[in-house]
Each structure stands twice: as C-alpha cells, then as structure tokens.
Amino acid sequence: MPHLRVGTVALVGRPNVGKSTLLNAMLGERIAIVSHHPQTTRDRILGVLTQPDAQFVFLDTPGLHAAKSKLGARMNHEAREAARDADVVVFVTSVGVEPAPGVGRFDAALLGQIRDASPKTPVVLVINKVDRVADKSALIAVLQAYAEAFPFAALVPISAKKHDGLERVLSEVKKLLPEDQPLYEADTLTDRPLRFLVAEFVREQILRATREEVPHGVAVVVDRFDESGKVPKIELSVHVDREGHKKILVGKQGAVLKEVGSRARARVEALMGRQVHLAIWVRVTPGWYESDRGLREMGYIGGADTTAPERGRDSEDPR
Ligand SMILES: Nc1nc2c(ncn2[C@@H]2O[C@H](COP(=O)(O)OP(=O)(O)OP(=O)(O)O)[C@@H](O)[C@H]2O)c(=O)[nH]1
C-alpha cells in the first residue's frame, strides 16, 4: 500500500486576507463563507481534501485580530489553538495594489504568536491577492521581507480568487505532512453538521446584503430542522444587536430579508440536492456577544451545534 501524506492544516492570518476563499478554492466546493467584511469566519471549519497520495484536513480559523469583545477574544483563542494543534500552518497574508515592501506590524505580531504557541510546526507563507498587483516585480521585496522575518518552509504568491498558485500551495504543504493512514473517507468534505452549514449560508447572505453596522452583531441559529415532510423545513432565527439593525435587515416590505432567504435557499438546495423550505425570523437580542450565555446560545461556546435552546419569541418577522 502506498504511503499517504495525511494531516491537519491550519489556515491562519489577519481578517479579510482571503483564508475562506483559499479554502473553498482548494476544496472545489463552497463550504466556508466569504464576504467583504472582516471577521466573517467565526468558527473553525473543517474541510477535507483527499488526493491519491494525500489527505489534507483543513482548519479555517477566524482572522486573528485585537480583541474588542468577548467574541473577539474567543476568535483569537480559537485561532491560536488551531495553530498549535495543526501539523502544518498556512499563514495567509494579502497585498494591496501597491504592496508595501515590508512585513506589516500585525503580521509580525501574529507570526510571533504562532512561534510561541507552536515553535516546531512548519509554516508555509501564502501571499494572496497578487492579481491586484500590476507590477509583479514589487512582490520580490515583500517576499524578501517575510523570508527574513520568519523561517518559513516555503513562500507562495497566489490569487485565491483566480485559482492561481493553488497547486503549489498544496504541493508545498504535502511535503510537510506526516505519513499516515487517512483520517476520513475519501468522499468526506467537512465534519460540520448540515444545520451548521445552513446557518452559515444565511449569515453569509446577510453579510453580503447589509452594510458595516449590522454584520458584527449578527448570529444565526437553526431553531428547527424538520425532514419529516416531502420538502424539508428549516426554521432559523437571526439575532441582531438593535431594533435599527432589524429594520435594515428586513428592508422595505421585507425585501432585503426575502432576497437573503432566497439566495441562502439556493445554496442549501445545491448542497442537499433537493428542494428545501427556509423560514427566517429576525430577533433583537442586544449584546448577545458580550456574555458567556449569549455566546453559548448562539453556538460559539460548547460545540458547533447551532440549534438554539427553547426561548421566547420576542420579536418576530416571519417571511
Ligand atoms: N482581488 C482578490 N480578492 C480576494 C482574493 N481572495 C479573496 N479575496 C476577497 O477578499 C475578501 C475576504 O475574503 P475571505 O476569504 O472572506 O477572507 P478571510 O481571511 O477568510 O476573512 P475572515 O473570515 O474575516 O477571517 C473577499 O471580498 C474576497 O472576495 C484574491 O485572490 N484576489
């Protein structure tokens, strides 16, 4: 039997550098949610890629950032843990149209944290969004600066969006994985329960449909997942921080929520390969992300199950 390279790979980096886009591109399926808002990813999402000679088990971590709330502290913790647990860390950074020729202060701090948390774990640097750079020679100074700042196992410029350089990322990571038996069946894509993905798909569409002020206070919870009928019925609550956010999210005559619902439904149907019915309620739950209770109820503490405990329906907007 041929030896397989098998192991866990943590994708780590600042918010919004393109970690979820990279994961989705490598997997060829859209699991992690993507939006233009920083801190879109709040949980570690496991995606599995099986090749004839390797199995990559990816952890997509929330972007590391300065903690401003309990939720932020939780995300930092998750990300550091992922780096510590993984066989290989892929450190993702991104460049602007005119790349600054050094290592950003924040990246330098993060790399220090990774080295402290897991000094022996090999780290591959991925410089994403190079499609934005017209003069590619500007990347040389960036690569040099990063190479001097940290003992990376490899440095790979890519464009996750355009699927450029992905094979090279995979081949560099593969070299660093231990030899082992596969951890998952070859057709496994993720270990996340379907209900988690459904809640994430709805949250993704909300982030896309709303502006700056709404997204950080949004949590989506599956209240009921009923597969007994011909068409599965999924009921979800969207928790927002303020009455004003609810107004924005619902939109004039429910137009925004309707759009969110039908786009999310299309993704769920594509994933499940069948028709589904989504019912979404918007509820005002001020400051849920500031208390342990709130985080637990939204599924951010104590497992990834996004099913809510029973609670009163305080503010409803059935679609
Ligand atoms: N131009 C360009 N944009 C990209 C590329 N990769 C990702 N983006 C964009 O960057 C934004 C952030 O991408 P995400 O994949 O959500 O970033 P992330 O690092 O997972 O973000 P967090 O969830 O906040 O940690 C989105 O608007 C993407 O479309 C790329 O290769 N080129």
Ligand as a Chemical Component Dictionary entry (heavy atoms), coordinates in Angstrom:
data_LIG
# 
_chem_comp.id                   LIG 
_chem_comp.type                 NON-POLYMER 
_chem_comp.pdbx_formal_charge   0 
_chem_comp.three_letter_code    LIG 
# 
loop_
_chem_comp_atom.comp_id 
_chem_comp_atom.atom_id 
_chem_comp_atom.alt_atom_id 
_chem_comp_atom.type_symbol 
_chem_comp_atom.charge 
_chem_comp_atom.model_Cartn_x 
_chem_comp_atom.model_Cartn_y 
_chem_comp_atom.model_Cartn_z 
_chem_comp_atom.pdbx_ordinal 
LIG N1  N1  N 0 -8.577  40.540 -5.534 1  
LIG C1  C1  C 0 -8.672  39.455 -4.754 2  
LIG N2  N2  N 0 -9.590  39.420 -3.752 3  
LIG C2  C2  C 0 -9.649  38.313 -2.993 4  
LIG C3  C3  C 0 -8.798  37.190 -3.206 5  
LIG N3  N3  N 0 -9.087  36.264 -2.267 6  
LIG C4  C4  C 0 -10.077 36.768 -1.518 7  
LIG N4  N4  N 0 -10.436 37.997 -1.928 8  
LIG C5  C5  C 0 -11.502 38.858 -1.379 9  
LIG O1  O1  O 0 -11.148 39.248 -0.056 10 
LIG C6  C6  C 0 -12.327 39.333 0.782  11 
LIG C7  C7  C 0 -12.144 38.500 2.029  12 
LIG O2  O2  O 0 -12.069 37.126 1.701  13 
LIG P1  P1  P 0 -12.334 35.972 2.783  14 
LIG O3  O3  O 0 -11.986 34.703 2.096  15 
LIG O4  O4  O 0 -13.677 36.131 3.416  16 
LIG O5  O5  O 0 -11.250 36.349 3.877  17 
LIG P2  P2  P 0 -10.930 35.663 5.286  18 
LIG O6  O6  O 0 -9.481  35.801 5.501  19 
LIG O7  O7  O 0 -11.495 34.284 5.338  20 
LIG O8  O8  O 0 -11.720 36.619 6.245  21 
LIG P3  P3  P 0 -12.200 36.394 7.778  22 
LIG O9  O9  O 0 -13.338 35.439 7.709  23 
LIG O10 O10 O 0 -12.600 37.764 8.164  24 
LIG O11 O11 O 0 -11.044 35.881 8.553  25 
LIG C8  C8  C 0 -13.486 38.895 -0.107 26 
LIG O12 O12 O 0 -14.121 40.053 -0.611 27 
LIG C9  C9  C 0 -12.804 38.099 -1.226 28 
LIG O13 O13 O 0 -13.533 38.110 -2.433 29 
LIG C10 C10 C 0 -7.853  37.254 -4.303 30 
LIG O14 O14 O 0 -7.079  36.353 -4.599 31 
LIG N5  N5  N 0 -7.838  38.417 -5.028 32 
# 
loop_
_chem_comp_bond.comp_id 
_chem_comp_bond.atom_id_1 
_chem_comp_bond.atom_id_2 
_chem_comp_bond.value_order 
_chem_comp_bond.pdbx_ordinal 
LIG N1  C1  SING 1  
LIG C1  N2  DOUB 2  
LIG C1  N5  SING 3  
LIG N2  C2  SING 4  
LIG C2  C3  DOUB 5  
LIG C2  N4  SING 6  
LIG C3  N3  SING 7  
LIG C3  C10 SING 8  
LIG N3  C4  DOUB 9  
LIG C4  N4  SING 10 
LIG N4  C5  SING 11 
LIG C5  O1  SING 12 
LIG C5  C9  SING 13 
LIG O1  C6  SING 14 
LIG C6  C7  SING 15 
LIG C6  C8  SING 16 
LIG C7  O2  SING 17 
LIG O2  P1  SING 18 
LIG P1  O3  DOUB 19 
LIG P1  O4  SING 20 
LIG P1  O5  SING 21 
LIG O5  P2  SING 22 
LIG P2  O6  DOUB 23 
LIG P2  O7  SING 24 
LIG P2  O8  SING 25 
LIG O8  P3  SING 26 
LIG P3  O9  DOUB 27 
LIG P3  O10 SING 28 
LIG P3  O11 SING 29 
LIG C8  O12 SING 30 
LIG C8  C9  SING 31 
LIG C9  O13 SING 32 
LIG C10 O14 DOUB 33 
LIG C10 N5  SING 34 
# 
